[in-house]
């Protein structure tokens, strides 16, 4: 979708210092759709000057950390877990695909001015306690809303005890806090990691100034932490593992962009070595990169994993987004991934928990949720002095791509027309929703749906299917309308289809108590008006089925308040838009793509 949008802008070459395209989500080929998309992605990369990481080369965040991340650089990625590279000292931010497409075309990217939250890590971690437990502790304290509008900056003597992959794990799950990004200093540990990757020349020192001032501070005593677990169905439902120890486990998954590095798999193997996976438990392992897979193969770590009874998956996202390895009905699944939203695993009633590699491996052996400290002394695993470097699966673009012919499979459909914002909006409240509605609620993942990402009409048939399967038909019959929601609307994945599909079905505005940053911008980019209730109590005034009308909208956007008339009840609700001048111009143009093609609009 980002490439379709980039092509629509009409530039002949990317205008970034570096652009890399990764195939890591849609690698399961059950039909022609994904394979056709891979061909299209490779051809577009060649034509416009983008490096192409082939299917099987690994998850974008893991590979970028290993092969492309540079301290002090800014990184924009069309996935919400792009902040993983903050573990390397980058300012790495997730965004919708259209924002990334426009950035590749040279259009500036902007975000609301964030607060900076300093997270001071003190002391060393205790045995069996990992980096995953640090970020789970932050989620326990701050909740999934606690990072909204904030950048987390890590400091303290405890930082030096964490390797770059461990820092990446923490930065990765800052997305679950709603944070704009997370940043670690670039220090001697960073230098050693880059040197081990053969990229020592990319290292630069980077740290906060002495006495730097912050908007907020959090202190974590690492020595006081213990193994933690996030219970279903939200990453902030965190308790100590010991509180739920003994619960039977049907499945354990070790992988995803959060915990799939060489160190992660080496630690898992150290736990599993000489042991067998419990007979009623399935253990699946997905290396995060081809580099990791090659190294664990050569060093015998893969043999330890397979010997224990683990099943080995492709170097891809896979189970994290419900593509393969869906748990059994009502099954308990322990995963080292970053999200455990209801139904995201592919099984509606699965009970997915988030844990560290150590806890997942220990639980796989015992067959029940297990505090790894019960296994005795913790094995010692060190980061290798040299990583195996083989970039042969990253295809470099030709110097001149004008002669490249782009292959377009039949599932790849043209973008719809984006219409300018009307001065008045009217329609039915199609859905009235609660708090913490995720992008998985709006447009689910999974192999069947994700293979339609290039086909907006087809994928839109699944819009809100997790909430109300009748939504697409109702929205069309009503001629579109409004969505009403509570706090933190649109949290989770950055997938812009969660904005484009409602647009395609005629949604004109969303009125919510608050929004996740990326989704709110995706709504603006799509041309859907995002409003917030001026008064909390007004949430109860707008109900599903009510007929709403907004008049004089273009003038109202010059101020702060938009009046929403409930034609069904006769009441009027005040809403705020909180949009920047740039966002207002984007909406007036009918979305970011229209604005980019209109001189002076949305600049």
C-alpha positions as CSV (number, residue, x, y, z in Angstrom):
1,X,0.0,0.0,0.0
2,X,2.9,2.4,0.8
3,X,4.3,1.7,-2.6
4,X,1.0,2.3,-4.4
5,X,0.8,5.6,-2.6
6,X,4.5,6.4,-3.4
7,X,3.8,5.8,-7.1
8,X,0.8,8.0,-7.0
9,X,2.9,10.9,-5.8
10,X,4.8,10.8,-9.1
11,X,8.5,11.2,-8.2
12,X,11.1,9.2,-10.1
13,X,13.4,8.2,-7.2
14,X,13.4,8.0,-3.4
15,X,14.8,11.2,-1.8
16,X,16.0,9.6,1.5
17,X,19.5,8.8,2.6
18,X,18.5,5.1,2.8
19,X,15.3,3.2,2.3
20,X,15.0,-0.5,2.9
21,X,12.0,-2.7,2.1
22,X,11.4,-5.8,4.1
23,X,9.1,-8.8,3.5
24,X,8.4,-10.3,6.9
25,X,4.6,-10.2,7.6
26,X,3.1,-11.8,4.5
27,X,5.4,-14.8,3.9
28,X,2.9,-17.6,4.2
29,X,1.9,-18.4,0.6
30,X,-1.4,-20.2,0.5
31,X,-2.4,-18.6,-2.8
32,X,-0.9,-16.4,-5.4
33,X,-1.6,-13.1,-3.6
34,X,1.5,-12.9,-1.3
35,X,3.9,-14.2,-4.0
36,X,2.6,-11.6,-6.4
37,X,3.1,-8.9,-3.8
38,X,6.7,-10.0,-3.3
39,X,7.3,-9.6,-7.0
40,X,5.7,-6.1,-7.0
41,X,7.7,-5.0,-4.0
42,X,11.0,-6.2,-5.5
43,X,10.3,-4.4,-8.8
44,X,9.3,-1.1,-7.2
45,X,12.4,-1.2,-5.0
46,X,14.6,-1.7,-8.1
47,X,12.9,1.1,-10.0
48,X,12.9,3.7,-7.3
49,X,16.3,3.1,-5.5
50,X,15.3,1.0,-2.5
51,X,17.2,-1.9,-1.0
52,X,15.0,-5.0,-0.9
53,X,15.3,-7.6,1.9
54,X,14.0,-10.8,0.4
55,X,11.5,-13.1,2.1
56,X,13.3,-15.2,4.6
57,X,16.0,-12.7,5.3
58,X,14.3,-11.7,8.6
59,X,12.0,-9.4,10.5
60,X,12.6,-5.8,9.6
61,X,13.4,-4.5,13.1
62,X,15.8,-7.3,13.8
63,X,17.6,-7.0,10.5
64,X,17.7,-3.2,10.6
65,X,19.2,-3.3,14.1
66,X,21.9,-5.7,12.9
67,X,22.7,-4.4,9.4
68,X,21.5,-0.8,8.9
69,X,20.9,1.1,12.2
70,X,23.2,4.0,12.9
71,X,23.3,5.9,16.2
72,X,22.1,9.5,16.0
73,X,20.1,8.9,12.8
74,X,16.4,9.3,12.4
75,X,14.4,6.3,11.2
76,X,10.8,6.2,10.0
77,X,9.1,2.9,9.5
78,X,5.7,1.7,8.4
79,X,5.4,-0.6,11.5
80,X,4.6,0.5,15.0
81,X,7.6,-1.4,16.4
82,X,10.2,0.6,14.4
83,X,11.4,2.1,17.8
84,X,13.3,-1.2,18.2
85,X,16.3,0.7,16.7
86,X,16.2,3.1,19.6
87,X,18.2,0.4,21.3
88,X,21.0,1.5,19.0
89,X,20.6,5.2,19.8
90,X,18.4,6.1,16.8
91,X,15.3,8.3,16.9
92,X,13.2,5.6,15.4
93,X,9.4,6.1,15.0
94,X,6.6,4.1,13.6
95,X,4.1,5.7,11.1
96,X,1.4,4.8,8.7
97,X,2.5,3.7,5.3
98,X,1.3,6.9,3.6
99,X,3.6,9.0,5.9
100,X,6.5,6.7,5.0
101,X,5.6,6.9,1.3
102,X,5.6,10.7,1.5
103,X,8.8,10.8,3.4
104,X,10.4,8.7,0.6
105,X,9.1,11.3,-1.8
106,X,10.8,14.1,0.2
107,X,7.7,15.4,2.1
108,X,8.6,16.3,5.7
109,X,7.3,14.1,8.5
110,X,5.9,15.8,11.6
111,X,4.6,14.8,15.0
112,X,3.2,16.7,18.0
113,X,5.9,18.0,20.2
114,X,6.4,15.1,22.7
115,X,7.3,15.2,26.4
116,X,10.5,13.3,27.4
117,X,10.2,10.7,30.1
118,X,13.5,9.7,31.6
119,X,13.6,6.0,32.7
120,X,16.6,5.5,35.0
121,X,17.8,1.9,35.3
122,X,19.7,1.2,38.5
123,X,21.9,-1.7,39.3
124,X,22.2,-5.2,37.7
125,X,19.4,-7.7,36.8
126,X,19.1,-10.7,39.0
127,X,19.7,-14.2,37.5
128,X,16.8,-15.4,35.3
129,X,15.4,-11.9,35.0
130,X,15.6,-10.4,31.4
131,X,15.1,-7.2,29.5
132,X,11.5,-8.3,28.7
133,X,10.8,-8.1,32.5
134,X,12.0,-4.5,32.5
135,X,9.5,-3.4,29.9
136,X,6.8,-5.5,31.4
137,X,7.4,-3.6,34.7
138,X,7.1,-0.3,32.9
139,X,3.8,-1.5,31.4
140,X,2.6,-2.6,34.8
141,X,3.4,0.9,36.2
142,X,2.4,3.2,33.3
143,X,-0.3,1.1,31.4
144,X,-0.8,1.0,27.7
145,X,-1.7,4.7,27.7
146,X,1.3,5.8,29.8
147,X,3.6,6.6,26.9
148,X,1.2,8.5,24.7
149,X,2.7,11.8,23.7
150,X,6.1,10.9,25.2
151,X,9.6,9.8,24.2
152,X,11.2,7.5,26.7
153,X,14.9,8.1,27.2
154,X,16.8,5.5,29.2
155,X,19.7,6.3,31.5
156,X,21.4,5.0,34.6
157,X,24.2,2.6,35.5
158,X,21.9,-0.3,34.7
159,X,22.0,0.5,31.0
160,X,25.6,-0.6,30.6
161,X,24.6,-4.1,31.7
162,X,22.2,-4.5,28.7
163,X,23.3,-5.6,25.3
164,X,22.0,-3.9,22.2
165,X,19.5,-6.7,21.4
166,X,18.2,-6.4,25.0
167,X,17.9,-2.6,24.6
168,X,16.1,-3.3,21.4
169,X,13.6,-5.5,23.3
170,X,12.8,-2.7,25.7
171,X,12.6,-0.1,23.0
172,X,10.4,-2.4,20.8
173,X,7.7,-2.7,23.5
174,X,7.7,1.0,24.2
175,X,5.1,0.9,21.4
176,X,2.8,-1.0,23.8
177,X,3.0,2.0,26.1
178,X,1.8,4.2,23.3
179,X,5.2,6.0,23.3
180,X,6.4,8.0,20.2
181,X,9.7,6.2,20.6
182,X,12.3,5.0,23.1
183,X,16.0,6.0,23.0
184,X,19.1,4.4,24.6
185,X,22.5,6.1,24.7
186,X,25.1,5.0,22.2
187,X,28.0,3.8,24.4
188,X,30.8,1.2,24.5
189,X,28.2,-1.6,24.4
190,X,26.8,-0.1,21.2
191,X,30.3,0.2,19.7
192,X,31.1,-3.4,20.5
193,X,27.8,-4.6,18.9
194,X,28.5,-2.6,15.7
195,X,32.1,-3.8,15.6
196,X,30.9,-7.4,15.9
197,X,28.6,-6.7,13.0
198,X,31.5,-5.4,10.9
199,X,30.1,-1.9,11.1
200,X,32.4,-0.2,13.7
201,X,32.7,2.8,11.4
202,X,29.0,3.6,12.0
203,X,29.4,4.1,15.7
204,X,29.2,7.6,17.2
205,X,28.9,8.3,21.0
206,X,25.5,9.7,22.0
207,X,24.3,10.5,25.5
208,X,22.2,13.1,27.4
209,X,24.0,16.2,28.5
210,X,25.0,16.2,32.2
211,X,22.1,17.5,34.3
212,X,19.7,17.2,31.4
213,X,16.2,18.2,32.3
214,X,13.1,16.0,31.7
215,X,9.4,16.4,31.8
216,X,9.0,13.2,33.9
217,X,11.1,10.6,35.6
218,X,10.8,6.9,36.5
219,X,13.3,4.9,38.4
220,X,13.6,1.1,38.2
221,X,15.8,-0.9,40.6
222,X,16.8,-3.8,38.3
223,X,17.9,-6.0,41.2
224,X,14.4,-5.8,42.7
225,X,12.7,-7.2,39.5
226,X,11.5,-10.7,39.2
227,X,10.1,-12.7,36.2
228,X,6.9,-11.1,35.1
229,X,4.0,-12.1,32.8
230,X,1.3,-10.1,31.0
231,X,-2.1,-11.8,31.4
232,X,-4.8,-11.9,28.6
233,X,-5.8,-9.7,26.8
234,X,-3.6,-6.6,27.2
235,X,0.1,-6.0,27.6
236,X,-0.3,-4.0,30.8
237,X,-2.1,-6.7,32.8
238,X,1.3,-7.6,34.4
239,X,1.8,-9.8,37.5
240,X,4.8,-11.8,38.8
241,X,5.1,-15.2,37.2
242,X,5.0,-16.9,40.6
243,X,1.4,-15.7,41.1
244,X,0.1,-17.8,38.2
245,X,2.7,-20.6,38.4
246,X,1.3,-24.0,37.8
247,X,-1.3,-23.1,35.1
248,X,-1.2,-25.7,32.3
249,X,0.3,-24.4,29.1
250,X,-0.7,-25.6,25.6
251,X,1.7,-23.6,23.6
252,X,4.9,-21.6,23.9
253,X,6.2,-19.3,21.1
254,X,9.7,-17.9,21.2
255,X,10.3,-15.3,18.4
256,X,8.9,-12.0,17.0
257,X,10.7,-8.7,16.7
258,X,10.8,-8.5,20.5
259,X,12.8,-11.6,21.4
260,X,14.3,-13.4,18.4
261,X,17.9,-12.4,18.4
262,X,20.9,-14.7,18.7
263,X,21.1,-14.1,22.4
264,X,17.4,-14.9,22.9
265,X,17.7,-18.2,21.1
266,X,21.0,-19.1,22.7
267,X,19.3,-18.5,26.1
268,X,16.3,-20.6,25.2
269,X,18.6,-23.4,24.0
270,X,20.6,-23.3,27.3
271,X,17.4,-23.9,29.2
272,X,16.2,-26.7,26.9
273,X,19.6,-28.4,26.5
274,X,19.3,-32.0,27.9
275,X,15.5,-31.5,28.5
276,X,12.4,-32.3,26.5
277,X,9.3,-30.2,25.8
278,X,6.3,-31.4,27.9
279,X,4.1,-33.9,25.9
280,X,1.0,-31.7,26.1
281,X,2.8,-28.5,25.2
282,X,3.9,-27.3,21.7
283,X,7.0,-25.1,21.5
284,X,7.6,-23.1,18.3
285,X,10.7,-21.0,17.6
286,X,11.1,-18.3,14.9
287,X,14.6,-16.8,14.5
288,X,14.4,-13.1,13.8
289,X,16.9,-13.0,11.0
290,X,18.8,-15.2,8.6
291,X,22.0,-14.1,10.4
292,X,20.6,-15.5,13.6
293,X,19.5,-18.8,11.9
294,X,22.9,-19.3,10.3
295,X,24.7,-18.7,13.5
296,X,22.6,-21.0,15.7
297,X,22.9,-23.6,13.0
298,X,26.7,-23.5,12.9
299,X,27.1,-23.4,16.7
300,X,24.8,-26.3,17.5
301,X,22.1,-24.1,19.2
302,X,19.6,-25.1,16.5
303,X,20.2,-28.8,17.3
304,X,19.6,-28.2,21.0
305,X,16.3,-26.5,20.1
306,X,15.1,-29.2,17.7
307,X,16.4,-31.9,20.0
308,X,14.2,-30.7,22.8
309,X,11.1,-31.0,20.6
310,X,10.8,-27.4,19.4
311,X,9.3,-26.7,16.0
312,X,11.3,-24.2,13.9
313,X,9.5,-21.6,11.8
314,X,10.6,-19.2,9.1
315,X,12.5,-16.0,9.9
316,X,9.4,-13.9,9.8
317,X,6.7,-12.3,12.0
318,X,4.3,-15.3,11.8
319,X,2.5,-16.2,15.0
320,X,2.8,-12.6,16.4
321,X,0.2,-11.5,13.8
322,X,-1.9,-14.7,13.7
323,X,-0.2,-16.1,10.6
324,X,0.4,-19.7,11.5
325,X,0.5,-21.5,14.9
326,X,-2.9,-20.4,16.1
327,X,-3.4,-21.9,19.6
328,X,-6.0,-24.6,20.3
329,X,-9.5,-23.6,21.4
330,X,-9.3,-21.9,24.7
331,X,-5.6,-22.7,24.8
332,X,-3.1,-21.0,27.0
333,X,-0.2,-19.7,24.9
334,X,3.0,-18.1,26.4
335,X,4.6,-15.8,23.8
336,X,7.8,-13.7,23.8
337,X,6.0,-11.3,21.3
338,X,4.7,-7.9,22.2
339,X,0.9,-8.0,21.9
340,X,-1.7,-10.3,23.4
341,X,-4.9,-8.6,22.1
342,X,-8.0,-10.9,22.0
343,X,-8.1,-12.9,18.8
344,X,-4.8,-11.6,17.4
345,X,-3.3,-15.0,17.6
346,X,-5.8,-16.4,15.2
347,X,-7.9,-18.1,17.9
348,X,-10.7,-16.0,19.3
349,X,-10.8,-17.6,22.7
350,X,-7.1,-18.3,23.2
351,X,-5.5,-17.0,26.4
352,X,-2.2,-15.4,25.2
353,X,0.3,-14.3,27.8
354,X,3.5,-12.3,27.2
355,X,6.7,-13.5,28.9
356,X,10.5,-13.5,28.6
357,X,12.5,-16.2,26.7
358,X,13.6,-17.7,30.0
359,X,10.0,-18.0,31.3
360,X,8.8,-19.4,27.9
361,X,11.5,-22.1,27.7
362,X,11.1,-23.1,31.4
363,X,7.3,-23.4,31.0
364,X,7.7,-25.4,27.8
365,X,9.7,-28.0,29.7
366,X,7.4,-28.2,32.7
367,X,4.2,-27.9,30.7
368,X,2.9,-25.3,33.2
369,X,3.6,-21.7,33.8
370,X,7.0,-21.8,35.5
371,X,9.1,-19.2,37.3
372,X,12.5,-20.0,35.7
373,X,14.2,-19.4,39.0
374,X,13.0,-22.8,40.0
375,X,15.3,-24.4,37.5
376,X,18.4,-23.7,39.6
377,X,21.5,-21.6,38.6
378,X,20.9,-19.6,35.4
379,X,23.0,-20.5,32.4
380,X,25.5,-17.9,31.2
381,X,25.2,-16.8,27.6
382,X,27.4,-14.2,26.1
383,X,27.1,-12.0,23.0
384,X,29.5,-13.3,20.3
385,X,32.6,-11.2,19.5
386,X,31.8,-11.5,15.8
387,X,28.5,-12.0,14.1
388,X,28.2,-13.9,10.8
389,X,27.8,-11.3,8.1
390,X,26.0,-12.3,4.8
391,X,24.0,-9.6,3.1
392,X,23.4,-11.6,-0.1
393,X,19.7,-11.6,0.5
394,X,19.5,-7.8,0.5
395,X,19.1,-6.9,-3.2
396,X,20.6,-3.5,-4.2
397,X,18.8,-1.4,-6.7
398,X,20.4,-0.5,-10.0
399,X,21.9,2.9,-10.5
400,X,19.1,3.7,-13.0
401,X,15.8,2.0,-12.6
402,X,13.9,3.6,-15.4
403,X,13.9,0.4,-17.5
404,X,12.5,-1.8,-14.7
405,X,9.1,-3.3,-15.5
406,X,6.9,-3.6,-12.5
407,X,4.9,-6.8,-12.2
408,X,1.4,-6.3,-10.8
409,X,-0.7,-9.3,-9.8
410,X,-4.5,-9.3,-10.1
411,X,-4.9,-8.8,-6.4
412,X,-3.1,-5.4,-6.5
413,X,-5.8,-2.8,-7.0
414,X,-5.5,0.9,-7.7
415,X,-6.1,3.4,-4.9
416,X,-9.6,4.9,-4.5
417,X,-10.3,8.5,-5.2
418,X,-9.8,10.7,-2.1
419,X,-12.4,13.5,-2.0
420,X,-11.9,16.9,-0.4
421,X,-13.5,17.4,3.0
422,X,-17.1,18.5,2.8
423,X,-18.4,21.6,4.6
424,X,-21.1,19.5,6.3
425,X,-21.1,15.9,7.4
426,X,-24.1,13.8,8.2
427,X,-24.8,10.2,8.8
428,X,-25.5,7.4,11.3
429,X,-23.4,6.4,14.3
430,X,-22.4,3.0,12.8
431,X,-20.6,1.8,15.9
432,X,-20.3,3.0,19.6
433,X,-17.3,1.4,21.1
434,X,-15.5,1.4,24.5
435,X,-11.9,2.0,25.6
436,X,-8.7,0.6,24.1
437,X,-10.1,-0.4,20.7
438,X,-7.1,-1.7,18.8
439,X,-6.3,-1.7,15.1
440,X,-6.8,-5.4,15.3
441,X,-10.4,-4.7,16.3
442,X,-10.8,-2.3,13.3
443,X,-9.0,-4.4,10.7
444,X,-7.8,-7.8,11.9
445,X,-4.5,-9.5,11.0
446,X,-4.1,-13.2,10.1
447,X,-3.1,-14.9,6.9
448,X,-6.5,-14.8,5.2
449,X,-6.9,-11.0,5.7
450,X,-3.3,-9.8,5.5
451,X,-2.9,-11.3,2.0
452,X,-5.5,-8.7,0.8
453,X,-3.5,-5.6,1.9
454,X,-3.0,-4.6,-1.8
455,X,-6.7,-4.9,-2.4
456,X,-8.6,-2.2,-0.5
457,X,-12.1,-3.2,-1.7
458,X,-11.5,-6.9,-0.7
459,X,-9.8,-6.2,2.7
460,X,-12.5,-3.7,3.6
461,X,-15.0,-6.6,3.8
462,X,-13.3,-7.5,7.1
463,X,-13.5,-4.0,8.6
464,X,-14.6,-4.3,12.3
465,X,-15.3,-8.0,11.7
466,X,-13.9,-8.7,15.2
467,X,-16.6,-6.4,16.7
468,X,-19.5,-6.7,14.3
469,X,-19.3,-8.8,11.1
470,X,-22.2,-6.9,9.7
471,X,-20.4,-3.6,9.7
472,X,-19.3,-3.4,6.0
473,X,-22.8,-4.2,4.8
474,X,-24.4,-1.8,7.3
475,X,-22.0,1.0,6.5
476,X,-22.7,0.7,2.7
477,X,-26.4,0.6,3.3
478,X,-26.3,3.7,5.5
479,X,-24.1,5.6,3.0
480,X,-21.4,5.8,5.6
481,X,-21.4,7.6,8.9
482,X,-19.6,8.0,12.2
483,X,-17.7,5.9,14.7
484,X,-17.9,6.8,18.4
485,X,-15.3,5.4,20.8
486,X,-13.6,5.8,24.2
487,X,-10.0,6.2,25.4
488,X,-6.9,5.2,23.3
489,X,-8.8,4.5,20.1
490,X,-6.6,2.8,17.5
491,X,-3.8,1.5,19.8
492,X,-1.6,-1.2,18.5
493,X,-0.4,-1.8,15.0
494,X,0.3,1.1,12.7
495,X,-1.6,-0.6,9.8
496,X,-3.2,2.2,7.9
497,X,-5.8,-0.1,6.5
498,X,-7.6,0.5,9.8
499,X,-8.1,4.0,8.5
500,X,-8.4,3.3,4.8
501,X,-11.0,0.6,5.1
502,X,-13.4,2.7,7.1
503,X,-12.9,5.5,4.6
504,X,-13.7,3.1,1.7
505,X,-16.9,2.1,3.5
506,X,-17.9,5.8,3.9
507,X,-16.8,6.6,7.5
508,X,-16.6,10.4,7.6
509,X,-15.5,11.1,11.2
510,X,-14.5,9.4,14.4
511,X,-15.4,10.9,17.8
512,X,-13.4,9.5,20.6
513,X,-12.2,10.3,24.1
514,X,-8.6,10.0,23.0
515,X,-6.5,8.4,20.3
516,X,-3.3,6.5,19.8
517,X,-0.8,8.8,18.0
518,X,-0.2,6.8,14.8
519,X,-3.8,5.9,14.2
520,X,-5.0,9.5,14.7
521,X,-2.5,10.6,12.0
522,X,-3.6,7.8,9.8
523,X,-7.2,9.0,10.0
524,X,-6.0,12.5,9.0
525,X,-4.0,11.1,6.2
526,X,-7.0,9.2,4.9
527,X,-9.2,12.2,5.1
528,X,-11.3,11.1,8.1
529,X,-12.0,13.8,10.7
530,X,-10.7,12.7,14.2
531,X,-12.6,14.6,17.0
532,X,-12.4,14.3,20.7
533,X,-15.2,14.9,23.2
534,X,-15.0,18.2,25.0
535,X,-16.8,16.7,28.0
536,X,-16.3,13.1,29.1
537,X,-20.0,12.8,29.9
538,X,-20.9,13.5,26.3
539,X,-19.8,10.0,25.3
540,X,-23.2,8.8,26.6
541,X,-25.1,11.3,24.4
542,X,-24.1,9.7,21.1
543,X,-25.4,6.1,20.7
544,X,-25.3,3.6,17.9
545,X,-28.0,4.3,15.4
546,X,-28.2,8.0,16.2
547,X,-28.2,10.4,13.3
548,X,-25.5,13.1,13.5
549,X,-24.8,16.3,11.6
550,X,-21.9,18.7,11.5
551,X,-22.3,22.0,9.6
552,X,-19.9,24.8,8.8
553,X,-17.0,22.4,9.2
554,X,-14.4,24.3,7.1
555,X,-14.9,27.4,9.2
556,X,-15.1,25.4,12.5
557,X,-11.6,24.0,11.8
558,X,-10.2,27.5,12.1
559,X,-11.2,27.5,15.7
560,X,-11.0,24.8,18.4
561,X,-14.5,23.5,18.7
562,X,-16.8,21.6,16.4
563,X,-20.5,21.3,17.1
564,X,-22.0,17.8,16.6
565,X,-25.8,17.9,16.4
566,X,-27.6,14.6,17.4
567,X,-30.6,14.8,15.1
568,X,-32.2,11.8,16.8
569,X,-32.2,13.3,20.3
570,X,-32.0,17.0,19.5
571,X,-28.9,17.5,21.6
572,X,-25.7,19.1,20.5
573,X,-22.2,17.9,21.6
574,X,-19.1,20.0,21.6
575,X,-16.0,18.3,20.2
576,X,-12.4,19.4,19.7
577,X,-10.2,18.7,16.8
578,X,-6.8,19.6,18.2
579,X,-5.3,19.6,14.7
580,X,-2.3,21.5,13.6
581,X,-2.5,23.9,10.6
582,X,-0.8,21.3,8.5
583,X,-3.3,18.6,9.5
584,X,-6.2,20.9,8.8
585,X,-4.9,21.5,5.3
586,X,-4.4,17.8,4.8
587,X,-8.0,17.1,5.8
588,X,-9.4,19.9,3.6
589,X,-7.5,18.5,0.6
590,X,-9.1,15.1,1.3
591,X,-6.1,13.4,2.8
592,X,-2.3,13.4,2.7
593,X,-2.0,12.0,-0.8
594,X,-4.1,14.8,-2.3
595,X,-2.2,17.4,-0.2
596,X,1.1,16.1,-1.5
597,X,-0.1,16.5,-5.1
598,X,-1.5,20.0,-4.5
599,X,1.2,22.7,-4.3
600,X,1.1,24.5,-1.0
601,X,-1.4,22.1,0.7
602,X,-0.2,20.3,3.8
603,X,3.3,21.6,3.5
